[in-house]
């Protein structure tokens, strides 16, 4: 990859956190966007834009034991009793009781592992998708790389099971692709799934945005522009597609078009902090 492409990537990621909270793949402000993009990698190479590929996931058993030790004596006794009962009965209901206990303590990783156990016992598309979505939701808010790796691996198991139960669910396929591209560094697995989606539906918003971001990071700016322009033709107020389309034009040297899109993105997001970041960013290349 050329140095200017690395600079492009750096710029693209500069504001992605703000967009993550303020954008929306459906063009409605206030919801979360699709996930951050990873650069394509070969089977035996670590992805430089997705270092989680080389990170070891947490040991969830030790993690749970640590959190248990922090509880008050009464709560510790209660969770030990619930856990022992769940392990003995091995039922979805019993595991959900454990999950709900941890959820009340706001220990969502501990809760998620037991919701997943319950879901796999129920073995329904709805239950395993719920568990996968919970893991994805907490992954979005987690900074610790080892925890994120665990969350992604667990979510992959959930969404893979959901696809076994319903191979035609496009949303599940995109969620699974996102786990690979963002969580585990297995970018090409994600790309393959996303291309399957666009092969069936060339106008799929989420898949085109993710593939557009990837194209930017791999220096394929023409492909990125094509995908992101398509998204905006369908959803003109999609701030995430708008932002990354601006990045693509910036990478091509079309500063005027890039600034125009960044300014339009500011107006749609309507957030002072975001606008300030955009203004500062524009100054770096204007």
PyMOL commands that set and color helices and strands:
alter all, ss='L'
color gray80, all
select helices_A, chain A and resi 3-14+16-22+51-54+60-69+73-89+92-104+108-122+125-140+145-165+170-184+187-200+205-217+221-234+239-252+255-269+272-283
alter helices_A, ss='H'
color red, helices_A
deselect
rebuild
show_as cartoon
